[in-house]
């Protein structure tokens, strides 16, 4: 039976109330098409917030990743190492360039790229005389990867890092903002992110020359001529002035949103602490986790329930939840490519996928609504324990 209760979403857009002011300004000044003063302001605001020299506002996080690969001259036949536990947008730009992804497993401390697996991948690539052109490190669900270890490995082999910080705006790693440690950082402002422009992304770097070239490529690579001339392949990737206006208002409350996300996580800790099988995603030492989504995995060799069963139970109550990302090396599109597990006997990404759940984490979810989520989980687990006891009595 379907619930008639109000739907609770995983992470829906949360407007500040000031977005309309910037949208109206776009209409009043007729800056409707891509580019304009809102775009310039949004780029400047991002630079100031994360602490980089330059930023490029584009149509999506995927577009920003694609431009980063172009700027690193990734081309057909090249290898790119990439986190396997991620959304496919981290990988598609590699395929756009006809390059070869090599997937790197996670580890349990951060759920992100395993330095041990990365090191083995590099050692094999060195033996084969075919080092990667780049490494794409994903900061999953707002948690930074172990960047000290990853940077050390990549610097040893002189391979640049692209940080896929699509989910981690507002997170920090040892005092530095997520997305500012590698050669390039990428943010997403999709509708479900911690702040949104409805759709959009940002490429950031301290290399102003590289960002200037990215700006050229993102605007159809039009030559500096008094007429339309194109000497190389470009893209229609620039952000619209209207959407950038939404971003200006949204970015102004990013610290408030991080605090709200962290408060949601703390309420889940308190509400689910009695369920010993639930292990919430950790916050790695020296980092600030923006808690974009509160996630956990079921830590039991003989679990009382599967993620899918709990997701179904929540859906019956009109509550949206989902499994952790399905690893890229398991995707039908990508299963032909090489994968490096965390260790010989431990595949962390597959374990997290098989046992992991993302809980509703929207900053516009009320405390009463979150209490409803928690109560349903508690009731569901309690029933499963009772059924297990009776079956084994």
DODREN-360750 format. One record per residue: x, y, z of N, C-alpha, C in turn. Coordinates in pm, whole numbers, plus 50000, padded with zeros to 5 digits. Example, Ala and Ser with C-alpha at 12.3 -4.5 7.8 and 13.67 -1.06 7.14 Angstrom:
513194943150780512304955050780513204967050780/512854977550708513674989450714512905000350787/
end
This chain:
500854988150000500005000050000500895012550000/500595021949911501385034049903501055043450019/502095050650068501895060050177501315073050122/500415079150200499895092250161500645103550231/501745100050295502555110150363503415117750262/503775130050298504595138450212505915131450179/506315132350053507545125650011508765132450072/509675124150117510975128850166512015124850062/512675134750005513635132249898515045130049953/515875124049870517265121349909518005134349938/517945143749845518615156649863518085166249757/516995172949790516355181649693516935195849700/516735203949596517245217649597516695225649716/517535234249770517145242549884517485257049849/516465264649816516655278449775516825287849895/517575298549875517815308249983516745318949988/516085321449875515135332549864515725344549793/517055344549774517715355849707518015353149560/517755340749516518095337349377517335345949277/516075348949307515235356349212515805370149181/516485376149278517075389449257518075389149141/518905378849137519915377949031519305373448899/518265365248906517555361348784516865373548723/516195381548806515535393648757516535403248694/517735404248755518765413048700519165408448560/519235395248539519565390048406518515394448304/517255393748343516195397748251516195412948228/516415420348334516385434948324517495440048233/518665433648242519805438048160519905430348028/518995420648009518945412447887520165403447871/520825400047983521915390247980521275376348001/520725370847895520005358247903520865346547853/521625349147749522465338647688523655335447779/524395324947745525605321947822526545333947832/527245334447944528155345347982527375357548030/528105366748091527495378548148528035381348287/527595392348348528145396348479527905386348591/526805379048587526585368948692527625357848682/527955353848559528975343448541530305348248596/530695360548562531955366048612531965366348765/530865370748824530775371848970530825357949035/530115348348977530105334849034531495328749031/532215330448921533595325448912534475331949018/534325345049034535135352249134534795347449275/533515345349301533105340849435533645326849466/533615318049368534175304549387535665305349415/536385313449337537825315049360538105319449503/537355329249549537565334449684537215324049789/536135316549767535705306849869536665295249880/537065289349768537915277449778539395280849782/539765292949739541165297049747542005292649629/541545295849507542305292849386542465305649304/543365305049205543635316649122542575319249016/541935308548967540995310648857539935299548855/538805302848795537685293348786536935295648656/536355284948606535615285248481534255278848502/533185286948491531815282048508531345275648378/530855263248389530445255648270529075249148293/528625242048192527265236848191527035224848284/528105218048324527975206348412529335202648469/529315194448574530565189048626531235180048524/530435173048446530985164348340531775172548239/531215184148200531915193048107533235197748165/533245200948295534475205448360535535194348359/535125181948387536065170648381536605168748240/535725169848141536155168248003537195178747965/536935191148004537895201847974539235199248044/539195194348169540435191348239541265181048164/540605170848111541335160748034541905166647905/541135175247838541645181947718542865190547751/542795197647862543895206447900545155198547937/544975186047977546125177248006546525169047885/545925172147769546255165747642546015150647644/544995146447716544605132347714543955129447579/544435118947514543935115947379543805100947360/543405097047241543165082947210544375074447246/544125063547318545195054247355545845057047488/545625069047544546205072147675545425065047786/546095063247899545445057648017545135068748116/544015067248186543655076048296543215067248412/543895068348526543485061148645542315068648709/541315061248759540105067548810539515059248924/538975065949024538235059049130537115050649068/536945038549119535875030049067534535032649135/534565036849262533335039249336532905053749315/532105055849211531725069249171530535068649077/530035080149039529025081448935529725081248800/529035076548697529665074448567530165087348503/529685098848549530175111648496531665113448519/532225106448619533675107148640534455100348529/533795091248460534485082548363534155086148219/532935090448193532545093048054533495102347980/534005113148042534935121747969536215114647924/536625104347998537775096447953537445089747820/536235084447812535795077947688535595088047576/535135100147610535005110547508536335112747436/537425111847513538765114047457539355101247398/538555090547395538975077547342540195072247417/540295076147544541365071147630540855058847705/541735052647781541425040147850541375042248001/540205040648063540155041648210540745029148276/541425031248385541895020348471541325023248609/540585013748665539805016348786540555012148912/540495021149011541205019349137540195017749249/540375007549330539455004149438539465014749549/538515013349639538405021849758539085015149877/539085022449990539495016650118538505021550223/538445014750338537365017150433537515030050513/538735035550527538905047650608538145059450551/538095060450418537445071950353536395067850250/536345055150213535525049750104536055054449968/537165061249967537725066949843538945059249795/539585064649692540685057849624541715052149722/542025039449704542995032549789544415035749743/545235042249826546625044649788547385031749757/547065020949828547745008249802547445003149662/546165003549623545794999249488546375008549383/546385021549411546955031249317548435028649295/549145025749401550595023349389550865011049303/550085000449323550274988349241549954991049094/548934999149070548595002648932549735010248866/550345019448939551475027048885552685018048860/552945008848952554084999848935553924991348810/552714986348786552464978548665552594987148541/552064999348547552135008348432553585011948398/554395013548503555805016648480556515004848413/556224992648461556824980748399556424979548252/555184983348223554674982348087555084994148000/555745004048062556175015847988555025024347938/553925024948018552745032247973552055038648095/552695049148148552125056148263550855063648222/549945065748316548715073148282549015087848256/548125094348181548245108648157547695116748275/546785110648351546165117648463545575107448560/545305112148682544595104348783543385112548827/542185106748815540965113248862540605107348998/540715115749101540405111749239539045117249276/538125108649314536775112749352536695114049503/536075125149549535815127249692534355123749717/534125111349754532805105249754531915110449866/530685114449830529655118649925530105129950017/531185136849980531685148050058532925145150140/533395132750139534585128750215535815129250124/536845136550166538085137150088538835123950092/539465120749981540375109249975541645112250054/542485102150069543765103850139544755110950047/544615124150041545355131649940546855132049964/547325132050088548775132050110549425119950043/548845108250067549415096050010549265095749858/548115100149809547875099849665548755109949592/548895121849649549775132049589551215127149586/551665120849693553045115749698553295105649586/552355096649566552505086549460552505093249323/551545102049299551435108449167552625117649138/553105124649240554285133049221555515124849187/555635113049250556785104349221556815100749072/555645098149016555575094348875555295106348783/555215118248843554995130748769553725130148682/552655125648745551355124648678550385134048749/549705142948676548805152748739547515146648791/546945153148891545715148748956544575158148919/543435152248883542175159548871541315155248989/540885164849070540005161649183538555162949138/537845151849139536405152149116535745155149250/535565168049274534985172949399533515176449379/532865169549285531465172549253530565171749375/530905162749469530075160549587530655166849713/531805173749703532525177549824532795192449838/532025201049770532175215449791531905218549938/532815225650001532685228750143533465219550234/533915208250182534765199250259536195204650259/536965200550359538365204750366539275192850395/540525194250353541545184150379542745191350439/542965189350568544075195350641544135210450615/542965216750624542875231250612542695236450471/542825227850370542645232150231541275227550181/540645235950100539355232450046539465220949947/538515212149953538435201049858538425206649716/539175200149627539235204449488540385213849456/541205217149556542295226849532543685220849548/543765207749564545065201349590545705196149462/544905191149369545435186249242545675197349142/546035193549022546225203248913544925210248882/543835202548877542495208048852541515202648955/540515210748985539395206349067538105208448991/537135199749017535855200348947534725199949048/533775209349034532575209649118531345207949031/530285202849093528995201449025527935209149103/527035215449029525915222549089524595216749041/524585203649022523365196648984522295198749093/521055195649060519945198749149520025192449286/520745181249300520785174449430522045177449511/522915186149460524175188949530523955198549647/525025200849723524905208849845524485223149814/524935228549700524335240549642524075237449495/523125244649435522735241249299522555253649212/522785251949083522395261948983521355255648891/520755245148935519845235948864520635226248779/521595231148705522555222948633523765231648606/524945226548627526145234648606527345228648675/528495234148644529735229348704530795240248703/531925237148764533025246748772534355239348766/535255244548683536625239648676537515249848744/538325245448840539185254748914540625250248908/541545260048918542975257048917543735269548957/544955267349004545875278549024546575282448895/546425274448791547065276948661546125285548576/546325298748580545445307948508545555306248356/546735302448309546905300248166546065288448119/546045277948199545245266148163543755269548164/543305276948266541885280448272541505289648155/542415298448115542135307048000541945298647874/542765288447858542585279647742541285271747755/540945267447877539675260647898538505269547861/538615282247893537555291847858537385292847706/538505292447635538495292547488537825279947433/538205268347486537645255647437536155254547470/535745260047584534355258947627533415267847549/533975277247473533165286447392533375283647243/533385270947207533475266147068534825268547004/535845271847086537215273647035537245283246915/536605294446932536575304546825537885312246823/538535312646708539795319846693539595334946713/540675341646749540645356146767540685363246632/539565363046564539425368946431538155377446429/538045386746334536835394946325535645387646263/535805374646242534745366346187534845352646256/533885343846232533885330846298534845321346228/535955318646295536955309146244537325299646356/537465286946320537755276546420538855267546369/539965267246441541115259346400541235246346477/540455244746583540475232246659539105229646720/538925217646770537645213446824537345220546954/536145226046963535685232347087534345226847128/533775232647235532535227547292531625239147332/530345236447340529375246147388529125243347537/530085247347621530095243247761529915254747860/529725267147814529645278147910528325278347986/528395283048110527205284348194526405296648155/525075295648167524245307148136524295317448248/524075329948212524085340848309522965339348411/521845333648369520715331448461521095321348569/521655310048527522015299648623523135304248716/524055312048663525135317248748524575326148858/523495333448827522855341748929522325333249044/521735321849010521285312549115522495308149199/523595305349131524805300849201525355311149298/525295323949262525775334549351525025334149483/523695333449474522875333049596523135320149674/523245309049605523465296249672524815295749744/525865300649679527195300149739527275308549865/526445318749874526495327549992526105320250120/525435308650108525015301150227525715287550238/526825285750167527475272550165527885268050305/528415277050388528835272950522527635269050608/526545276150591525305272350661524825258650617/524905255850487524465242950435525345231650490/526645233950498527545223650553527155220650697/526905230950776526505228950916525185221350925/524245224550835522965217450835523155202650799/523995199950699524265186050660524915178450775/525845184950844526515178250956525545175751071/524595184851092523595182951197522685171151163/522345169751036521545158250992522295145251021/523585145050991524405133251019524415130051169/524565140251252524605137951397523285132351448/522165136951392520875131451433520745116751391/521285113251275521295099251236522155090951331/523295096251371524155089051467523365085951595/522725096251647521975094351773520805084751754/520125085651640518935077551619519205063051583/520405060451527520695046951478521795040051558/522215046351667523375041151743523125027251802/521865023551825521575010551885521584999151783/521675002551657521694992151552523154989151519/523674978651584525104975951576525574972251435/524644967751352525034963751216525324975751125/524874987551165525014999551081526325006551113/527165008651009528425015851023528365027950931/528265039750990528175052050911529525055550850/529475062150734530705066250666531525075050759/532815072050776533625079450873534045093150821/534555101250913535215113950877536695111950902/537475112250796538905109050808539625120150884/540635116050960541385125551043541935137050958/541835149051010542355160750941541455166150831/540235160650820539325165150716538045170850776/537355178750695535975182450727535095176550618/534215167750658533295160850568532045169550555/531665173550434530485182150421529175174450440/529265161050450528095152450472526995155150369/527415156850242526425158850136525305148450148/525695135750160524745125250192525255117550313/524345114250404524685104950511524565090850456/525625083250469525665069750414526165059950520/525745047550505526265037050593526325023850518/527065014450576527035000850522526694991050635/526194979550594525764969150688526954960250718/527434960950841528654953750881528264940550947/528004930550865527624917550918527824906950810/528404895750849528574884850753527244878250720/526314878650816524964873450794523964884450828/523824894250737522994905950768521524902350782/520834909950868519394908050888518594913250769/519204922150691518504928150578519534932550473/519064934550354519904939750246519584954450224/520484961850161520164975850128518884977050048/518694968049952517504968849867516234967049948/516244958050047515054955950129514724968250213/515744974750268515504986850346515034998250255/515624999450139515195009650043513735007650004/513344995049982511934992049951511014995950067/511444992950190510644996450307510445011650316/511515019050294511425033650298510545038950185/510665032850068509855037249954508365035049981/508025024450051506625022150086506075033450174/506985040050243506595051350328506845064750258/507045064150127507235076150044508525083550080/509575075850106510885081450141511905076350040/512675085649986513685082049886515015078849953/515565067249920516925063449960517515055949841/518795053449843519375046049732520635038649777/521035028949697522275021949725523465030849693/524585027249752525855033649717526125031149569/526885040149508527195038749365527655024549329/527165019549218527675006949165529045009649104/530075002249145531435005049096531505004748944/532385013248892532515014648747533025001848681/533864994248751534404982148687533354971148676/532184973148740531084963548727530044968048624/530194979948570529224985048474529364977848340/528254973848277528334967148146529134974948043/529034988148047529774996547953531284995747973/531704992648097533104994648135533814982248188/533144970848189533754959348257534914952948183/535234958048066536394952847992537704959148040/537614969948118538824977248156539424971848285/540704974448301541444969048415540994975348547/541044967148651540644971448784541684966648886/542044975448980542974971949086542244972249221/542144960649285541464959849414542374964949525/541754968049639542514973249753543614963549794/543304950849795544304940549825543884927749755/544714917749764544444905049695543124898849740/542794900649867541614893849922540484903549961/540624916249925539614925949969539274935649857/538024935149814537484944349715536504953449788/536964965249826536184974049913534994980149840/535204984749716534124991349642532924982149624/533174969549592532064960149574531344957649707/532104956749816531504954749947530604966449984/531094978649960530294990449992529044991349906/529154987549781527984987549693526964977249740/527424965249772526514954549812525854957149947/526514965050033526004966950169525674981350203/525894990750111525795004850143524475011250107/524075021350185522825028550167523065043450187/522425051550102522415066150116521055070350172/521075077650281519855081750348519435095950309/518155099350323517725113050295518555123050375/519075133150305520015142450368519795156850324/518635159950270518375173550222518325183550336/518905195350312518935205550417517565211950438/516625209350348515255214250370514345203250427/514925192150469514185181750541514045186350686/512825185750740512615190050878513095179250976/513285183251102513685173551204512605163051223/511345167151213510255157351225510305147251111/510605151950991510705142850877511875133250896/512995138350944514135129450968513805119451078/513095123751179512685114451286511825103251229/510985106651131510165096351066511045086150994/512085090950925513015081850857513655072550960/514155078351068514845070551171513905060251233/512675064351264511715055151326511385043451235/511275045951107510975035251012512135025351006/513355030451005514525021651004514565013351132/514365019851246514375012651374513315001651377/512115004951332511014995251332511304983651238/511854986851122512184976551023513234966951079/514294972251137515364963851191514844955651309/514004961751391513434954451505512624942451459/511804944251356511024933051303511924922251247/512984926251178513914916351122514624908551232/514964915151341515594908151454514644897951515/513404901951529512394892951584512184880851494/512104883051363511944872151268513154862851272/514334868751284515574860751291515594852351418/515154858251529515124850951658514174839051649/512984841451595511974830751586512464819551494/513084823451382513554813451286514674804851343/515414810251441516564802951495516304798051637/515074799351684514754795151822514724779851831/
end
